[in-house]
Amino acid sequence: MSTTLDRAMEVPAAPTPPPRQRSPRALLAAGVVVAALALVPLGFVLTYTVIIGPSEAWSLIARPRVRTLLGNTVSLVVACTITSSILGVASAWVVERTDLPARRLWHGLLVAPLAIPAFVNSYSWSSLFTGVHGFTGALLVITLSYYPLVYLPVVAMLRGLDPALEETSLSLGHSRTTSFFRVVLPQLRPALLGGGLLVSLHLLAEFGALQMLQFPTFTTAIYDQYSSTFNGAAANMLAVVLVLACLVILVGELRLRGHRRYSRVAHGAARPAEPIALGRTAAPVALLLAGLVGLALGLPTYSLIHWLRVGSSTEFPLGDLAAAAGTSLGLGAAAAALTVLIAMPAAWLAVRYPGLASNLVERSTYIANALPGIVVALALVTVSIRVVQPIYQTLALLLLAYAIMFLPRAVVSVRAALEQAPIVLDQVSHSLGVGPISTARRVTLPLIAPGIGAGAALVFLAVSTELTATLMLAPIDTTTLATRFWSESSSVAYGAAAPYAILMVLISIPAAVLLGRHATLSNLTSDVTR
Amino acid sequence: MTRLEIDAVNKSFGDVHAVDSVDLVVPEESMTAVLGPSGCGKTTLLRLVAGFLVPDSGTIRFGETIVAGAGRVVPPQRRKVGYVPQEGALFPHLDVAANIGFGLPRARRRSARIGQMLDLVELPAHYAERFPHELSGGQQQRVALARALAPEPQVVLLDEPFSSLDASLRIATGHAVVRALRAARATAVLVTHDQDEALSLADQVAVMRRGRVVQAAPPRDVYRSPVDIEVARFVGGAAVLPATIRAGRAVTALGEVAVASAVKDGAAEVLIRPEQVLLGAEGSGVKAHVDAVGYYGHDASVTLTLLPDGPTLAARVNGLDVPATGATVAITVAGPVVAFQ
């Protein structure tokens, strides 16, 4: 028999999750409608494959042309992912871990290329240098446009890493370099894989830049097939292959990531790491970064201004500019409102009523993340012609395409916003005698408004520079900044194209600033509600 | 304020009988701590009282009013309960004054009531304009209590309100909260898994285990006269020794001790709390070997093995007179002890 002074202590367990509540029927119904909408493109691809039958499908796929496209697409995806990862990790490490002067400024400059759409970037290069085309041209321009997609998650991950791990490795006698490869890099794996996934999926969907650089991939080939013959079969079958490629990448990323966990073991805020002194290497490192920023940001800026001056010396079509800008703004705003609205039921279900049905609804809205805009557009063209003819060639169909394409961003933002308003706050409000409607007005809405604004801004940003689906779905008399820029630059009217590109970048700025503000606000509120 | 009465309340989630025929009365203007390990159903019980959950059967009364049961369910917003959740859950977009005034009618939201409430929870008046993220954890809890008390609720419910605070802050905040509750003459239920918190703060401790309330009594009774060995161990350090009862006294390895309650002759187990084990000079009791000493300054815990071969038990001794590890001491037991038959 033994006794002990230790109390019957038990570890204070995590708060037990609230008991499952059944989701209200109206909400679930709305969620199912949204999920069905998001599944239209994938449903189209699957239905088409089944209808056409295996032998016909195979004869369309097993063509030398498809083999060439596959080779082009795969080689560019692999090469771009590698170059973007190297640039992204290296620049993130320098900015986050060294004593390089003016690191905040560098951070801003390194992220800024995201504001320049890849097709504008390729225009900047190919209009100045005739040699920039084909595989090497595409690799150069796309890498300069996409490396921030790796840089951003890696910076965030580096900031959250516990410096004690690297310090432990150093104290065990490993060099900085060995520690980086054996301790730091493995921990960056989720960020690196996530960034690489983004680069690959963006590249599979990329149309404008690759068309301009004359490097045919599936997406450009689908567009050519569609615009030349308007013939379903060939374009649709290419779309099936493209969707398969996207799925292969998604599954590959999941398997590479595996079930390993990279979370910090102990709680508490991570101590900021001691910056590594660059010493004598500071100047060369700064020079390299400056070179990267110069190529990714400086050159396109120079090119746009150069062509603006060339163009304005001849004519400056103020009326056309204003009209196209008005259309872009209007479409962006309408799409942002629509997308956030339809994201609401899916996000609400996922946050407040977790369960199988809610998960399925939420997951379906994410599928569009892996579907190139061209597939969404192709699906909507086909479905609208076959099923709902009256909306073909209307703005409604275009807005629907935007909503499906950018639903994932809206759902993620609205979901995060709803998580800022945990249900316990509703309960506290109820216990204080405040009814449900008043609670929504006084507690829930004020808390989620910033996040919803951010979601709307994300959709607005994406729509105001969207090219592929707009080209395919916009009614004939509808011209946006992107499509007008596209038609001018396709006819080698570089000077005439420049003002449209500049305006496109300019109207994205307020939304981008709004996003930046939201980031700090959400950090602030999460400290309290966590 | 109001007496709270829970009568034969049941609540199941699927196969889990979370609250199993619970009866509990919380007298007016007193605080009851519901104490139990995680998963014992104590939070579910609190949520039933708050109205966030509806009992499967049984009734809950605030004074004479039935708020749940007999086919009647009053929604939480009409129960007038003050609810203080874990970590406070202050509204992050509102300052302290707006948080405290949240449950008040519009006209009173910026009135002197805010100042009174800040005063009640012992926070300076200028805190009214601070935002939740500018407060420490303990201050957030006090504001959460002020917010709950401002509309003069019938019953105040506190759901492990101190568990996220560190040890020193927990004690100070706990006592401040109790003072505020007494000053507001509130009827309160505190849910906790911390024995010290329950024993030191509450007027009544209700020990819950697997969905049932196994004992509800003043803290001293729960500690001194637990209903069974499991409760005894849960509320404090406890050595359980075999004994033979003879004429109301227990004969144990430590000698003969008085028994607290009336017991029959025969075999029994006796409960010995660490503070009942007294260390003396050699020769004045049973010899024991000092295995380990945990020194805390004000006192020390000593682990002892009776010579020659056990059993092992614990003693709590004054910090002024602490034996060395490895020494041999003589021990006696300060009775009376509790016996279980």
Interface residues (C-beta under 8 A of the other chain):
Chain A: M1 S2 T3 T4 L5 D6 R7 A8 E10 P12 A13 P15 T16 P19 R20 Q420 P422 V424 L425 Q427 V428 S429 H430 S431 L432 G433 V434 G435 P436 R442 V443 P446 L447 L524 T525 D527 V528 T529
Chain B: F13 P37 S38 G39 T43 A50 G51 F52 L53 P75 P76 Q77 R78 R79 K80 V81 G82 Y83 P85 Q86 A89 L90 F91 P92 H93 F102 G103 P132 H133 Q140 R147 A148 P151 P153 L157 S163 H193 Q195 R233 F234 G236 G237 A238 A239 V240 L241 P242 I272 P274 G294 S301 T303 G310 P311 T312 L313 A314 R316
